[in-house]
C-alpha cells in the first residue's frame, strides 16, 4: 500500500471515454496536479456498428495510470484513492476466471441490434416505469443478447458457467484491480435496461423478457464502495465508480437542483438533479447518478444522439475534416440556413425513434448546411428543455460543458433559444473533476471554477421561427412512419 505522507491529499480520477483514456490527479481544492492520456481507436466494421478493442482499452487505462503516477514524483505518497468513470451504455463480455475479453467493447453509439429491440417498443411504458429508460438499441440489453446469440465464445463460456457480461465499467474493474471482483454501480447498471430503479437490483421480469442470464451479470453495489485495489506499483483503493455523464454533474461541487447541466460531446446529455422524492417524466430518462451510505442523487435526463457525431457526419459528407477551422466564419453568415432533420444515431428523447433518415429542408451552400446541422443540435436540446419544464420548475440557469461547447456562437444561440442565462466553465475535464470531488468526499474547500464565460439571452426572432418550423417538419415526418 501507499503510505500516508505529509503532503496534502491527492485523488486519482480515471476517465475512460470514447476517444481516449485519461488519468488525472487532483488536490482537494479541485486543481489538476498531473495528467496523462492515451488515445483509443474506434472501429465501425458495419453500418450501425461502433466498437473498440477491449484488450487495447485495458492496456490504455493501465498505461495512463502508470504515466500519471510517475509524473507525481515524491507526491505519489499523497494519493489517497482512485475512481473510475466510463461511458455508461458500452458493454463487454469476458471470462470470469481469466478476465479475457470475449467480445469487443460495444459502444453506446452502436445500434446493431435495433431490429431485435423494435418489438419491445410496445412495452415502453412498463420498461420506463421499471428502469427509467425507454427501449433503445443504444442501451445494454440488446447488445448483450446479440453477443449471446452471435458470438460462439460467449455462448460456450456461458455453458461452462464462466461467463461475465455487463457494462464496460464492470469489465475494467475486473481487469485493473487485484481482486477482480464482478461489480457494477448504479449509474452504469441503469443503462442496461435490466436494472430496477426502485429496488436497485436486476429486475427478474426484464431479465426473462430479454433472455439475459442473471448469473453472468455483476453484483449491484453503491457508487462509493470497496471495488478493489489497482494493479501495479501503486495499489490504490478504487473507491468510486460511476458514469462519465454522472460524474460531470459534480465538477463544480455538489450539483444545484435549480440548474440544468448540459454536456456536449459525441452526444448531448441534458440533466437536472433531483433530491428525493424523485419524479418520472413520460418522455425523459430517470437515472440514479450517485449513491453512498448517506445520500442518493438522481437526475431527469434528456439524450441527443447527434451532437458531436452529427458534426462528424457533416465533415464526412462535405469532405471537410478541418471544419473546426472554418466554423467561426461559417457561423457569421447572414443567409438563413436550411433546416436539418438530425437523426444521426437515431432520435433520442423525447421522440425515441430510429427509423428516420437525416435530411436537409431547403437549399444552401456548405457554410449554410453547417449552420443547419449546428442549429439542429440546439433544436434537439430545446425540445428536451421544453419537456423537462413540463414536469419540474424551470431552471435558473444552464451550465454547459463538453468539446463542442467551445463554440461561442453555439452557446449564444442556445441562450437565445432557451431564454436562460448560460455559464460555460473553463474546465474541460468535467467528468474527471467531478469524480475527484466524489473521491475527496465532497470537501468544503473545493473551489468553484473561476470566471466562467457568461452568455445572456438576447432576442432572436428568426432563430425562434426556425425552431418552430423545424419542430413542425420533424413532427410531420414522424406521423408518416
C-alpha positions as CSV (number, residue, x, y, z in Angstrom):
1,X,0.0,0.0,0.0
2,X,1.0,3.6,-0.5
3,X,1.9,5.1,2.9
4,X,0.4,8.3,4.2
5,X,2.6,11.3,3.9
6,X,2.9,14.9,5.0
7,X,1.7,16.1,1.5
8,X,-1.8,17.4,1.2
9,X,-4.1,14.6,0.0
10,X,-4.5,13.8,-3.7
11,X,-7.0,11.8,-5.7
12,X,-6.7,9.8,-8.9
13,X,-9.5,10.1,-11.4
14,X,-9.6,7.6,-14.3
15,X,-11.8,8.7,-17.1
16,X,-12.3,6.2,-19.9
17,X,-14.0,8.0,-22.8
18,X,-14.9,7.2,-26.4
19,X,-11.8,8.9,-27.8
20,X,-9.2,8.4,-25.1
21,X,-8.4,7.0,-21.7
22,X,-7.3,9.7,-19.2
23,X,-5.9,9.7,-15.7
24,X,-5.8,13.0,-13.7
25,X,-4.6,13.7,-10.2
26,X,-6.4,16.4,-8.3
27,X,-5.9,18.0,-4.9
28,X,-8.7,18.7,-2.5
29,X,-9.3,22.1,-4.0
30,X,-10.0,20.7,-7.4
31,X,-6.7,21.7,-9.1
32,X,-5.1,19.3,-11.6
33,X,-1.7,18.2,-10.3
34,X,-0.8,15.8,-13.1
35,X,-2.5,14.2,-16.0
36,X,-1.9,11.6,-18.8
37,X,-4.0,10.4,-21.7
38,X,-3.9,7.7,-24.4
39,X,-6.0,7.8,-27.5
40,X,-8.1,4.8,-28.4
41,X,-9.3,3.7,-31.8
42,X,-13.0,3.4,-32.7
43,X,-13.9,0.7,-35.3
44,X,-17.1,0.8,-37.5
45,X,-16.9,-2.5,-39.3
46,X,-20.5,-2.4,-40.5
47,X,-23.3,0.1,-40.6
48,X,-24.6,0.9,-37.1
49,X,-21.6,-1.0,-35.5
50,X,-19.4,1.0,-33.2
51,X,-16.8,-0.8,-31.2
52,X,-13.4,-0.7,-29.5
53,X,-10.7,-3.4,-28.9
54,X,-11.3,-4.5,-25.3
55,X,-7.7,-5.6,-24.6
56,X,-6.3,-2.4,-26.1
57,X,-8.7,-0.4,-23.9
58,X,-7.5,-2.2,-20.8
59,X,-3.9,-1.5,-21.8
60,X,-4.6,2.2,-22.4
61,X,-6.2,2.5,-18.9
62,X,-3.2,0.8,-17.2
63,X,-0.8,3.0,-19.3
64,X,-2.3,6.3,-18.2
65,X,-2.5,5.2,-14.5
66,X,1.2,4.4,-14.6
67,X,2.1,7.5,-16.5
68,X,0.3,10.0,-14.2
69,X,1.7,8.4,-11.1
70,X,5.2,8.5,-12.4
71,X,4.8,12.3,-13.0
72,X,4.0,12.9,-9.3
73,X,7.5,12.2,-8.1
74,X,7.6,12.2,-4.3
75,X,4.0,13.5,-4.2
76,X,2.9,10.0,-5.2
77,X,2.7,9.1,-1.5
78,X,-0.2,11.6,-1.0
79,X,-2.6,9.9,-3.4
80,X,-5.4,8.5,-1.2
81,X,-7.6,6.6,-3.6
82,X,-8.8,6.2,-7.2
83,X,-12.1,6.4,-9.0
84,X,-13.4,5.3,-12.4
85,X,-15.8,7.0,-14.8
86,X,-16.9,5.3,-18.1
87,X,-19.4,5.6,-20.9
88,X,-22.5,4.1,-19.4
89,X,-24.1,2.1,-22.2
90,X,-21.0,0.4,-23.6
91,X,-20.8,-3.3,-22.8
92,X,-18.3,-6.2,-22.8
93,X,-18.4,-10.0,-22.4
94,X,-15.5,-11.7,-20.7
95,X,-14.3,-14.9,-18.9
96,X,-14.8,-14.6,-15.2
97,X,-11.8,-16.9,-14.4
98,X,-9.2,-15.4,-16.7
99,X,-10.6,-11.9,-17.3
100,X,-10.0,-12.4,-21.1
101,X,-12.4,-10.4,-23.2
102,X,-14.8,-12.5,-25.3
103,X,-16.2,-9.6,-27.3
104,X,-15.2,-6.1,-28.4
105,X,-16.3,-3.2,-26.3
106,X,-19.6,-2.4,-28.0
107,X,-20.0,1.3,-27.8
108,X,-23.1,3.2,-26.5
109,X,-23.4,4.5,-30.1
110,X,-23.8,1.0,-31.5
111,X,-27.2,0.1,-32.9
112,X,-26.5,-3.4,-34.4
113,X,-29.5,-4.9,-32.6
114,X,-32.0,-2.2,-33.5
115,X,-34.3,-4.7,-35.3
116,X,-34.3,-7.1,-32.4
117,X,-35.2,-4.2,-30.0
118,X,-38.1,-2.9,-32.1
119,X,-40.9,-5.2,-30.8
120,X,-40.2,-4.1,-27.2
121,X,-41.4,-0.6,-28.0
122,X,-44.9,-1.9,-27.3
123,X,-43.8,-2.3,-23.7
124,X,-42.2,1.1,-23.5
125,X,-44.4,2.4,-20.6
126,X,-43.7,-0.6,-18.5
127,X,-40.0,-0.6,-19.2
128,X,-39.8,3.1,-18.4
129,X,-41.6,2.6,-15.1
130,X,-39.1,-0.1,-14.0
131,X,-35.9,1.2,-15.4
132,X,-36.3,4.9,-16.0
133,X,-35.3,4.3,-19.6
134,X,-37.1,3.5,-22.9
135,X,-36.4,0.6,-25.3
136,X,-33.4,1.6,-27.4
137,X,-30.6,-0.3,-29.1
138,X,-28.2,2.2,-27.5
139,X,-28.6,0.5,-24.1
140,X,-27.0,-2.7,-23.0
141,X,-29.8,-5.4,-23.1
142,X,-29.9,-5.8,-26.9
143,X,-26.1,-5.7,-27.3
144,X,-25.7,-8.4,-24.6
145,X,-28.4,-10.5,-26.3
146,X,-26.6,-10.1,-29.6
147,X,-23.4,-11.3,-28.1
148,X,-25.1,-14.4,-26.5
149,X,-26.6,-15.3,-29.9
150,X,-23.8,-14.3,-32.3
151,X,-20.5,-15.0,-30.6
152,X,-19.7,-18.7,-30.1
153,X,-17.1,-18.0,-27.4
154,X,-19.7,-16.2,-25.4
155,X,-22.2,-19.0,-25.7
156,X,-19.7,-21.7,-24.8
157,X,-18.3,-19.8,-21.8
158,X,-21.9,-19.4,-20.5
159,X,-22.3,-23.2,-20.9
160,X,-19.1,-23.6,-18.8
161,X,-20.6,-21.3,-16.1
162,X,-17.6,-18.9,-16.5
163,X,-19.2,-16.0,-18.4
164,X,-19.3,-12.4,-17.1
165,X,-21.2,-9.8,-19.0
166,X,-22.1,-6.2,-18.3
167,X,-21.2,-2.6,-18.6
168,X,-17.6,-1.5,-19.6
169,X,-17.1,-0.3,-16.0
170,X,-17.5,-3.8,-14.6
171,X,-15.0,-5.3,-17.1
172,X,-12.5,-2.6,-16.3
173,X,-12.9,-3.2,-12.5
174,X,-12.2,-6.9,-13.1
175,X,-9.1,-6.1,-15.2
176,X,-7.4,-3.2,-13.4
177,X,-7.8,-4.4,-9.8
178,X,-6.0,-7.2,-8.0
179,X,-9.2,-8.7,-6.5
180,X,-11.0,-8.9,-9.9
181,X,-14.5,-8.6,-8.4
182,X,-17.5,-8.6,-10.7
183,X,-19.3,-5.5,-9.6
184,X,-21.4,-2.7,-11.0
185,X,-22.5,0.8,-9.7
186,X,-26.0,2.2,-10.2
187,X,-25.1,4.7,-13.0
188,X,-23.7,2.0,-15.2
189,X,-26.2,-0.7,-14.2
190,X,-29.1,1.5,-15.0
191,X,-28.0,1.8,-18.7
192,X,-28.5,-1.9,-19.4
193,X,-32.4,-1.8,-19.5
194,X,-32.2,-4.6,-16.9
195,X,-31.8,-2.7,-13.6
196,X,-34.8,-1.8,-11.5
197,X,-34.5,1.9,-10.4
198,X,-36.7,1.3,-7.3
199,X,-35.1,-1.9,-5.9
200,X,-31.7,-1.1,-7.3
201,X,-31.1,-4.6,-8.4
202,X,-31.5,-6.6,-11.6
203,X,-35.2,-7.0,-12.5
204,X,-36.4,-10.6,-12.8
205,X,-39.1,-9.8,-15.3
206,X,-36.9,-7.9,-17.6
207,X,-34.1,-10.5,-17.4
208,X,-36.7,-13.0,-18.6
209,X,-38.1,-10.8,-21.3
210,X,-34.7,-10.1,-22.8
211,X,-33.4,-13.6,-22.1
212,X,-30.3,-12.5,-20.2
213,X,-28.8,-14.8,-17.6
214,X,-28.5,-13.1,-14.2
215,X,-25.7,-15.4,-13.1
216,X,-23.4,-13.7,-15.7
217,X,-24.2,-10.2,-14.6
218,X,-22.2,-8.3,-12.0
219,X,-23.3,-7.7,-8.4
220,X,-25.0,-4.4,-7.9
221,X,-23.3,-2.2,-5.3
222,X,-23.4,1.6,-4.4
223,X,-21.3,4.1,-6.3
224,X,-19.0,4.5,-3.3
225,X,-17.7,1.0,-2.5
226,X,-14.6,-1.0,-1.9
227,X,-14.1,-2.1,-5.5
228,X,-10.6,-3.5,-5.0
229,X,-7.0,-2.2,-5.3
230,X,-5.3,-1.1,-8.5
231,X,-2.8,-3.4,-10.2
232,X,0.8,-2.4,-10.5
233,X,3.3,-0.5,-8.3
234,X,0.6,1.7,-6.7
235,X,-2.2,-0.5,-5.2
236,X,-4.6,2.4,-4.5
237,X,-8.1,1.5,-3.3
238,X,-10.7,2.0,-6.0
239,X,-13.5,3.6,-4.0
240,X,-15.9,5.3,-6.5
241,X,-17.2,4.1,-9.9
242,X,-19.9,5.9,-11.9
243,X,-20.7,7.0,-15.4
244,X,-18.9,9.8,-17.2
245,X,-22.1,12.0,-17.5
246,X,-22.9,11.3,-13.9
247,X,-19.5,12.4,-12.6
248,X,-19.6,15.5,-14.7
249,X,-22.5,16.8,-12.6
250,X,-20.1,17.2,-9.7
251,X,-17.3,19.0,-11.4
252,X,-18.0,22.3,-9.6
253,X,-19.0,20.6,-6.3
254,X,-22.4,19.4,-5.3
255,X,-24.9,20.0,-8.2
256,X,-27.6,22.6,-7.9
257,X,-31.2,21.3,-8.3
258,X,-32.1,24.6,-9.9
259,X,-29.5,24.4,-12.7
260,X,-29.8,22.4,-15.9
261,X,-26.5,20.7,-16.8
262,X,-25.7,20.0,-20.5
263,X,-22.6,18.1,-21.6
264,X,-21.9,18.4,-25.3
265,X,-19.7,15.6,-26.6
266,X,-20.4,12.9,-29.2
267,X,-24.0,13.1,-27.9
268,X,-25.6,15.8,-25.8
269,X,-26.8,15.0,-22.3
270,X,-29.2,17.3,-20.6
271,X,-29.5,16.6,-16.8
272,X,-31.5,18.1,-13.9
273,X,-30.5,16.8,-10.5
274,X,-33.3,15.5,-8.2
275,X,-33.4,15.1,-4.5
276,X,-36.0,12.7,-3.1
277,X,-38.8,12.3,-3.8
278,X,-37.9,11.5,-7.5
279,X,-40.2,12.3,-10.4
280,X,-40.5,10.4,-13.6
281,X,-41.4,12.2,-16.8
282,X,-43.3,10.4,-19.7
283,X,-40.6,11.0,-22.4
284,X,-37.4,11.6,-20.5
285,X,-35.0,9.3,-18.6
286,X,-34.7,8.9,-14.9
287,X,-31.3,8.0,-13.6
288,X,-29.5,7.3,-10.3
289,X,-26.2,9.1,-10.8
290,X,-24.5,8.6,-7.4
291,X,-25.2,6.7,-4.2
292,X,-23.2,6.2,-0.9
293,X,-24.2,5.3,2.6
294,X,-25.6,8.7,3.3
295,X,-27.3,10.0,0.1
296,X,-28.7,9.4,-3.3
297,X,-28.5,11.7,-6.3
298,X,-30.9,11.1,-9.1
299,X,-31.5,13.1,-12.3
300,X,-34.0,13.7,-15.0
301,X,-32.1,13.3,-18.3
302,X,-32.6,14.0,-21.9
303,X,-30.4,12.5,-24.6
304,X,-29.4,13.8,-28.0
305,X,-27.6,11.2,-30.0
306,X,-26.5,13.5,-32.8
307,X,-24.3,16.3,-31.3
308,X,-20.5,15.9,-32.0
309,X,-21.4,12.8,-34.1
310,X,-23.7,15.0,-36.3
311,X,-20.8,17.4,-36.9
312,X,-18.6,14.4,-37.7
313,X,-21.2,13.2,-40.2
314,X,-21.3,16.7,-41.7
315,X,-17.4,16.6,-42.0
316,X,-17.5,13.3,-43.8
317,X,-20.4,14.2,-46.1
318,X,-18.9,17.5,-47.1
319,X,-15.3,16.3,-47.1
320,X,-14.4,18.9,-44.5
321,X,-12.2,17.2,-41.9
322,X,-11.0,20.6,-40.7
323,X,-14.4,22.1,-40.2
324,X,-13.3,23.5,-36.8
325,X,-11.0,25.9,-38.6
326,X,-14.0,27.3,-40.6
327,X,-16.7,27.2,-38.0
328,X,-16.4,30.8,-36.8
329,X,-16.6,32.2,-40.3
330,X,-19.4,29.9,-41.4
331,X,-21.5,30.9,-38.3
332,X,-21.3,34.6,-39.2
333,X,-23.2,34.0,-42.4
334,X,-26.3,36.3,-42.6
335,X,-28.2,34.0,-45.0
336,X,-30.9,31.9,-43.2
337,X,-29.7,28.3,-43.2
338,X,-31.8,25.4,-44.3
339,X,-33.3,23.1,-41.7
340,X,-31.7,19.8,-40.8
341,X,-33.6,16.8,-39.6
342,X,-30.9,15.5,-37.3
343,X,-31.4,11.7,-36.9
344,X,-27.7,10.9,-36.6
345,X,-27.5,7.9,-34.2
346,X,-31.3,7.9,-34.1
347,X,-33.6,10.3,-32.4
348,X,-33.2,10.2,-28.6
349,X,-35.5,11.9,-26.1
350,X,-38.3,12.9,-26.3
351,X,-39.0,11.1,-29.6
352,X,-37.3,7.7,-29.3
353,X,-37.3,6.9,-32.9
354,X,-34.6,5.1,-35.0
355,X,-36.4,4.8,-38.4
356,X,-35.9,8.4,-39.8
357,X,-33.0,9.2,-42.1
358,X,-31.2,12.6,-41.9
359,X,-32.3,15.2,-44.4
360,X,-32.0,18.9,-45.2
361,X,-35.1,21.0,-45.9
362,X,-34.2,23.9,-48.1
363,X,-31.1,24.9,-50.1
364,X,-27.7,26.3,-49.1
365,X,-24.0,26.1,-49.6
366,X,-21.6,24.2,-47.3
367,X,-21.5,27.0,-44.7
368,X,-25.3,27.1,-44.6
369,X,-25.5,23.4,-44.2
370,X,-23.0,23.6,-41.3
371,X,-25.2,26.2,-39.6
372,X,-28.2,23.9,-40.2
373,X,-26.5,20.9,-38.5
374,X,-25.4,23.1,-35.6
375,X,-28.8,24.6,-35.1
376,X,-30.4,21.1,-35.3
377,X,-28.3,20.1,-32.2
378,X,-29.7,23.2,-30.4
379,X,-33.2,22.4,-31.5
380,X,-33.0,18.9,-30.2
381,X,-31.6,20.2,-26.9
382,X,-34.5,22.7,-26.7
383,X,-37.1,20.0,-27.2
384,X,-35.7,18.3,-24.1
385,X,-35.6,21.5,-22.1
386,X,-39.3,22.1,-23.0
387,X,-40.2,18.5,-22.0
388,X,-38.3,18.9,-18.7
389,X,-40.1,22.1,-17.8
390,X,-43.5,20.3,-18.1
391,X,-42.5,18.3,-15.0
392,X,-40.3,20.4,-12.9
393,X,-39.9,24.1,-12.2
394,X,-37.9,26.0,-14.8
395,X,-34.2,26.3,-14.0
396,X,-32.4,29.5,-13.1
397,X,-29.5,28.8,-15.5
398,X,-27.8,26.4,-17.8
399,X,-24.2,25.1,-17.2
400,X,-22.7,23.9,-20.5
401,X,-19.6,21.7,-20.8
402,X,-18.0,19.4,-23.4
403,X,-15.9,19.6,-26.5
404,X,-18.2,21.5,-28.9
405,X,-19.3,23.9,-26.2
406,X,-16.1,25.8,-27.1
407,X,-18.1,27.4,-30.0
408,X,-19.2,30.8,-28.7
409,X,-21.9,31.2,-31.3
410,X,-23.4,27.8,-30.3
411,X,-23.5,29.0,-26.7
412,X,-25.1,32.3,-27.5
413,X,-27.7,30.7,-29.8
414,X,-28.6,28.3,-27.0
415,X,-29.1,31.1,-24.5
416,X,-31.2,33.0,-27.1
417,X,-33.3,30.0,-27.9
418,X,-33.9,28.8,-24.3
419,X,-34.2,32.2,-22.7
420,X,-31.9,31.2,-19.8
421,X,-28.5,32.6,-18.9
422,X,-25.8,30.2,-19.8
423,X,-22.5,29.5,-17.9
424,X,-19.5,27.8,-19.6
425,X,-16.8,26.9,-17.1
426,X,-13.2,26.9,-18.3
427,X,-12.6,23.4,-17.0
428,X,-12.7,20.9,-19.9
429,X,-12.3,17.7,-17.9
430,X,-15.7,17.8,-16.2
431,X,-16.0,14.1,-15.6
432,X,-12.6,13.7,-14.1
433,X,-13.0,16.7,-11.8
434,X,-16.4,15.6,-10.7
435,X,-15.0,12.1,-9.9
436,X,-12.3,13.7,-7.8
437,X,-14.9,15.7,-5.9
438,X,-16.6,12.4,-5.0
439,X,-13.4,10.7,-4.1
440,X,-12.5,13.5,-1.7
441,X,-15.9,13.0,-0.1
442,X,-17.3,16.5,-1.0
443,X,-14.6,18.7,0.7
444,X,-15.8,22.1,1.9
445,X,-12.7,23.7,0.4
446,X,-13.4,22.5,-3.2
447,X,-13.1,25.6,-5.4
448,X,-15.7,26.6,-8.0
449,X,-14.1,27.1,-11.4
450,X,-13.2,30.8,-11.7
451,X,-14.7,33.2,-14.1
452,X,-16.9,31.0,-16.3
453,X,-18.0,32.5,-19.6
454,X,-21.4,34.1,-19.4
455,X,-23.9,34.2,-22.2
456,X,-27.1,36.2,-21.6
457,X,-30.2,35.5,-23.7
458,X,-30.9,38.0,-26.5
459,X,-33.9,38.5,-28.7
460,X,-33.5,36.3,-31.8
461,X,-36.9,36.0,-33.5
462,X,-35.5,34.3,-36.7
463,X,-33.9,31.6,-34.6
464,X,-37.2,31.0,-32.7
465,X,-39.1,30.9,-36.0
466,X,-36.7,28.3,-37.5
467,X,-37.1,26.2,-34.3
468,X,-40.8,26.2,-34.7
469,X,-40.5,25.4,-38.4
470,X,-38.1,22.6,-37.7
471,X,-40.3,21.1,-35.0
472,X,-43.3,21.1,-37.4
473,X,-41.2,19.5,-40.1
474,X,-39.9,16.8,-37.7
475,X,-43.4,16.0,-36.4
476,X,-44.8,15.7,-39.9
477,X,-42.1,13.1,-40.7
478,X,-42.8,11.2,-37.5
479,X,-46.5,10.9,-38.2
480,X,-45.7,9.4,-41.6
481,X,-43.9,6.4,-40.2
